[in-house]
């Protein structure tokens, strides 16, 4: 960068339009809220696990059945955690 009297003689600014990215994030947030509302109001128990058998999440009815206060408490637990012998 060229200097003049110890000060930068110029600068470079980089700008990026994030309008579409912001809109996509907002739509994803709304979609997740809708999915959560549906899952928490259906009568079925719903859960999902990773390939190692750890719970990633579930709906309110399933969380209630296994004695948890909130569905997000399922994350990281296993069947052994929730259903001890």
C-alpha positions as CSV (number, residue, x, y, z in Angstrom):
1,X,0.0,0.0,0.0
2,X,1.5,3.4,-0.9
3,X,2.0,5.9,1.9
4,X,2.1,9.6,1.9
5,X,3.6,11.4,5.0
6,X,3.2,8.1,7.0
7,X,-0.5,7.8,6.2
8,X,-2.1,5.5,3.7
9,X,-2.5,7.2,0.4
10,X,-5.4,5.0,-0.6
11,X,-7.5,2.1,0.7
12,X,-9.5,-0.7,-0.7
13,X,-13.0,-1.5,0.4
14,X,-14.8,-4.8,-0.2
15,X,-18.5,-4.9,0.0
16,X,-20.9,-7.9,-0.4
17,X,-24.6,-7.8,-0.8
18,X,-26.1,-10.1,1.8
19,X,-29.7,-9.4,1.1
20,X,-30.5,-12.8,-0.4
21,X,-28.5,-14.6,2.3
22,X,-30.4,-12.7,5.0
23,X,-33.8,-13.5,3.4
24,X,-32.8,-17.2,3.1
25,X,-31.8,-17.3,6.8
26,X,-35.1,-15.7,7.8
27,X,-37.1,-18.2,5.7
28,X,-35.1,-21.1,7.2
29,X,-35.9,-19.8,10.7
30,X,-39.7,-19.5,9.9
31,X,-39.6,-23.0,8.4
32,X,-38.0,-24.4,11.5
33,X,-40.6,-22.7,13.7
34,X,-43.4,-24.2,11.6
35,X,-41.9,-27.7,11.7
36,X,-41.4,-27.4,15.5
37,X,-45.1,-26.3,15.9
38,X,-46.3,-29.3,13.8
39,X,-44.1,-31.8,15.6
40,X,-45.1,-30.6,19.0
41,X,-48.9,-30.7,18.3
42,X,-49.2,-34.1,16.6
43,X,-50.3,-37.1,18.8
44,X,-47.4,-39.3,17.6
45,X,-44.1,-39.5,19.4
46,X,-41.3,-38.4,17.1
47,X,-37.5,-38.5,17.5
48,X,-34.4,-38.6,15.4
49,X,-31.0,-40.0,16.1
50,X,-27.5,-39.9,14.6
51,X,-25.7,-42.9,13.1
52,X,-24.2,-43.6,16.6
53,X,-27.6,-44.0,18.1
54,X,-27.6,-40.7,20.0
55,X,-30.8,-38.6,20.0
56,X,-30.5,-35.4,18.0
57,X,-34.0,-34.3,18.9
58,X,-37.6,-35.1,19.2
59,X,-41.0,-33.7,19.8
60,X,-42.6,-32.6,23.1
61,X,-44.8,-35.7,23.5
62,X,-41.7,-38.0,23.2
63,X,-39.8,-35.8,25.7
64,X,-42.7,-35.9,28.1
65,X,-42.9,-39.7,27.8
66,X,-39.2,-40.1,28.7
67,X,-39.4,-37.7,31.6
68,X,-37.7,-34.6,30.2
69,X,-38.9,-31.1,30.7
70,X,-38.1,-29.9,27.2
71,X,-37.4,-31.6,23.8
72,X,-34.0,-30.0,23.5
73,X,-32.8,-32.0,26.5
74,X,-32.9,-35.1,24.3
75,X,-29.8,-34.0,22.3
76,X,-26.8,-36.2,23.0
77,X,-28.7,-38.8,25.1
78,X,-28.9,-42.5,24.3
79,X,-31.4,-45.2,24.9
80,X,-29.4,-46.3,27.9
81,X,-29.7,-42.8,29.3
82,X,-33.4,-42.6,28.9
83,X,-34.4,-46.2,29.5
84,X,-32.0,-47.7,32.1
85,X,-32.2,-51.5,32.7
